[in-house]
């Protein structure tokens, strides 16, 4: 059940990117489960990856290959994470790169592998023997919508978005896909994200941009507090629009415009993951204001977002605001002056100067929580740092989905 989610269908072609999709049978038959991105020669690629210590074999190889060569292909499979699979899993991930490289005439270091699905299962290499040639056969610039479906696991809907801007009479296109619905807690990354633009962005700028963009989007979402072993966020710039971003990054006119447009695409794709969170019925923004530091603001926000008591109350539209107050109190803020704390549900103030607001009524709180979207705003009264993240409620369906995932 996705919250106020509309499947994006008006994909714009990114010059220099072609996509192929196949039914390889990685885990299940008769479903798209393998996607190949073909990137034009000279495309710059940057990535941000999971911090999970058990990160999967394809993550290790993707990082390594990014340092060795200019990527020409991305190879994505769903249904099997190839994580927790030891040396054999690492060899299989390398073999998948070799198979695609042989079929396309590039070096294996120019292939970046990505896997998502069940952890701890051996990778079905016969699926790659079937899927790679099949996906290469239907490479096309217009395959974004099908590719969005091909990278899904427990997602209920494909996630994609396009944005076009004009700079000095030239059109810059940005198109991206994301996947994820569970095991979502940022520490980069907790999902798969693939965003491509035909602007020319220098290599010296790309990695900094990828980190900044992820930190305000994919690193500001959480569904269940679990950081995945696999997931990655990739930024690709083919340079084929004729618009050039210089080394001053977003300080230039072109840089500012492209970066701002990329921010929108990253944000929409990240929020789409929360809207399609496993069993989600509510899309919730958490704003923490007037914190002393970014770390403090995020600690408060994530403590509230991860509280099972808060999340189940949100699902029930139960205005049990004491659960929010308790989560703020246990967030680890040092030398907390509780008398300065204000908490709101949208514009309804529930806590004033550390205690129940005199104007608050249960009916007002319940009316806000009955909405499918709302904001929890927490003012700490300690400084001038503000942070925002997006989360969802915790429903019966979340338990059912994860209990039945492998069956």
N, C-alpha and C positions, 0 to 999 in steps of 0.2 A: 504494500500500500504506500504509494509515493505521495508526499505532502505538497499540494499545489504545484505539481510537476507537469510540465508540458514537454513532450519529446520534440527536440529540435530537428527540423527537416530541411531547412533552407541552407544547406552547406555550400560554402564558397570554395572554389578550387584554389589551392595554393600551388603556384607555379613551381615546378621542381620536385613535387611529391606525388608519387603514385602508390596506391594501396591494392593489395591482393588478399583475398579471403578464401578459406577452404574449410570443408568438413573433413578433418583429419582423423577423428575418432580417438582423440587423446584419452578421454575418459568415457564419453558417451557417444553414441552413434547419432547421425542425422541432425547435427547441429554445427553451426559455424564455430570453430574453436581454434583456428590458426589464422594469424594476420601478419602480413609482411608490408613494411613501409620501404619503398625504394626512394632514396634521396639523390638528387642531382649532384654531380661532382662539384666539390667546393662548398657544400652545405656545412655550416658550423653547427655543432651539437654540444649541448651542456646538460648535465643531469644532477639531480639531488636524490639521495638514496636513503633507504631505511637505516636506522641506527641499531636495530636489533642485532645482538651478538651472534645469533644463529641465522644471519642473513643468508639467503639461498645462493646456490652456485651461480645462477645467471647474474645475480647482483655483483658478485666478485668479478666475473668475467666482463661484465659491462663496464665496470669501473676501469679495469685493466685495459680493455680495448680502446676506451676513450682516450687514454694517455698515449697509446701506441700509434694510432692511425686515424685518418679522416673517415668517419662512418659513412657507409653507403646503404646499408640495410638494417632495419629493425625487424626482429623475429619474435613474435609473441604467441604463446600458447596458453590456453585456459584449461582447467580441469585437473592440472597437476602443478604444484608449486616448485617441485624439484628442490625442496628445502629439507634439511635433516636427512639427507641421502648420502653423506660422506663422499669419499673419493670417487665412487662410481657415479654419483650425481654430477660431480664436477666434470668428469670425463664425458658424460652424456651431453652436458651443456656445451662443452667445447665441440663435441661431435656435431651437434645441431648447427653450430656456426660454420663448421667445415662443410657440411652438406649444402648449405645455402651458398657459401662462397664458391664451391665447385660448380653449382648450377648457374651462377651468374658471372663467373670470371673475375671475382675480386678476391682479396686475401681474407682469411678467417678473422683477422683483427679488424676488418672493416664491417663486421656484423656485430650488432648489439642484441643479446638475447634477453627475453623477459618471460617469466612464467608466473602463473597465478592459479590457485586451486588448493587441493588437498596437500597437506604437509606430510612428509615421511614416506611417500609412495615412490617406487622406481619410475623413472620417466619411460614412457612407451615410445621407443625410437622408431618402431614401425609406423607410427602415426606421422612422424616427420618425413619418412620416406614417401608417404602418400600425400601429406599436406603441402610440403614445399613446392613440388612441381605444379600441384593444382592451384595454389595461391599465385604462383608466378604467371600462370596462364591467364588469369583475369586481372592483372595489374591495370589500374586505370586511375586517373585523377579524380574521378567521380565516385569512388568507393567508400567515402567517409561514413555514410549511414550504415552500410552493411558491416564495416569494420567496427563501428560502435557496438553493434550487437555481438560481433565475434569475440570481443574481449570481456564479455559479461561472465560473472560466476553466479552469486546469489542476487545480483541486481535484478530488479523487476523490469527496468526500462533502460534503454541505451542512453548515454549521456554525451552530448556534443554541443558545440557552439561555434559560430563564425562571427567575425567582426571585420568590416572594411572601413578604411579611412583614406582621405585624399591628402597628399602632401606634394605641393608644388606641381599640381596637375597629374600626379601619378597615384595609382591605387595600390595601397598596401593591404594584403589579405592576411588574416590570422584565423586559423581553424584548429580546433582541438577536440580531443576525446578524453574522457576519464571513465574509470570503473571503480566500483567499491560500494559496499553496503554494510559490511561488518568487518571486524578486526580493524577498526578505524580509530586511531589515536596518533596525532602527529608527533613525530620526532624524526622526521622525514625519512622515508615517506610512509604512508599508510594506505596506499592505493596505487593505481596506475594512471598516469596522466601523460598525454602526448600532445604537445602544442606546437604547431608549425606556422611560420610566417615566411613570406617571400621578400621581406626587407633584408638588407645586408647588414648584419651585426657583426662587428669584429670579434675574433676569438677572445681578445683581452677583456671584452665587455660581457660576453655570454654567461660565464659562470657566475659572475656577480649578480647579473640580472636574474638568472634562474633561482638563486638563493633568495634574493629580495622578494621576487614574485611568489615563491612558495611560502615564504614566512608570513605573508599576509593573506594567504588563501588556503592551500592544502595543509599548512602547518597551523591553521587556526580552526580546524574542524575536529570533532570527536563524536563518536557514536557510543563506543563501549569501553574506551580506555586501553584497548589492545593494539600494540604496535606490531605490524606485520613483519614477517621474515623476508618478504619479497619486493615490496612495492617501490616504485620509482616515478619520478616526474621528469620528463624530458622536454627541453626547449630546442627547436630546430629552426634555423634561418637559412633559406636557400639563396637569398640575395638576388632573385630573378625579377623583382619588381622595378629595379632601377633606383629605389630609394635607399640611401646609405646613411647608416647611423655612425657617427665618428667616435673616436676614442674618448671623447668627453662624456660618454654615456648619455643619460637623460638630460644633460645640461644643454644640449643643442636643440634646435627647433624640431628636427626630425626625431631625435632621441626622445624628447618629451612626449611627442605624439604617439610614437610606437610603444613606448613603455606604458603610457596611460591606457592604450587600447589592450595591451597584453594583460594589464592588471584586471580589466573587466573580464576578459576571457578566463583567466585563472580563477577569479572569484566565482563566476557563474558555474564553472565546472566543479569547483570544490563544494559549493553549496548544493549542487545537484546530488552529490554523494550523501550529504546529510538528509536531503529531502527524500532520498530513496533508501534511507537507513533501514536495516532489517527490522520489520515490524513497526516502523515509526508512524505515529499519527500526529505529531506536533513538530514544527520547525521552530527552534528557540534560539534567539540571539542573546548572548550574555555580554553585557558591557560592564567593565570595571573601570571606574573613573577616580581620579585624584589619588592614585597610588604613589608610593615613594619611588618605585622602580618598575621596570618592565617585568622582571622576574616575580615581584610581589603581585602585580596585577594578574599575571597569568596563573600564578599559584592559586589565587582566590577563584578565578574564573573556572579553572579545571577542577578544583575541588567541588564546586557547585555542580558543574556539568557531569562529573563522574559519580556523584552520590546516588546510589540505588534508591534511597528514600526520596530524594528530590525527583528523580526521573520517574519513579512510579507514581508519585503524587501528580506530576505533570500529565501523565497518561490518564489518570482518573479525574482530571480537572478538580483536584482536591486542593483547596486554598490553605494547605497546612504550611503556612509561611515560616513556622518555626524550624522546619527542615532546612530551608535556605539559610536562615540565621545561624543555625548550628554548623552548617558546612563552611560558611565564611569564618566562623570562630575557630575552626580546626585547620585552617589553611596554612598555618605556620607563620603568619605575620608577627613580627617581633615588636614588642612595646606598643601593642594595639590600644589606641584610645577609642573604646567602644562608643563613647558619647558622641563621636563625630560621624558615625556610620548612618547612612541613609540607604534604604532599599525600596525599589519600585517594581511593580509589574505593569509594564507600559507606563501610563501616567498615574497609576494608582499607587500612592505611597503606602507601604506596609510597615516600614520601620523608620522612625524619626528620632534622631539623636540617640540611637542605640536601643530604643524600645518601641513598642507598638505605637503606630501613629494614631492619634486621637480620631482622625477623620476616616480611618480605615474600617470597612465592614467586610464580613465574610462574603456577602453578596457581590461586592465590587471585585474582590479577588477572584472569586469563582467565575465571574463573567469574563475576565481576561483569560483565565486558564482554559475556558471552554473554546477559545479561538484556536484555529489550526496554526497560527503564527503569532508570536508575541515576544517581547523583550524583557529580560530580567536585568535591571540596572542597579549596580551597587556602587555607591560613593563612599570611599574610605576616609576622605578628609586628611590625607597625609602628604600629598604632593600634587604634581601636575601631569602624571603619566596616565594615559588611557589605553586600554586594550579591549579588543572585541574578538569573540569566537562564536562559532555556531555549533549547536548540538540538537539532540532530539530526545524524545521521551523513551521509556523502556516499557514495552508491552508484552502481553502473553505470547504474541507471535514471534518476538525475538527469541524466546526460549525454544519454541517449537522449531523454528528455522534452523537453529544451531544444533538442536538435539537430533534432527533428522538429516543433517547436511550430507553425511557420507552414505546414507541408506538409499 
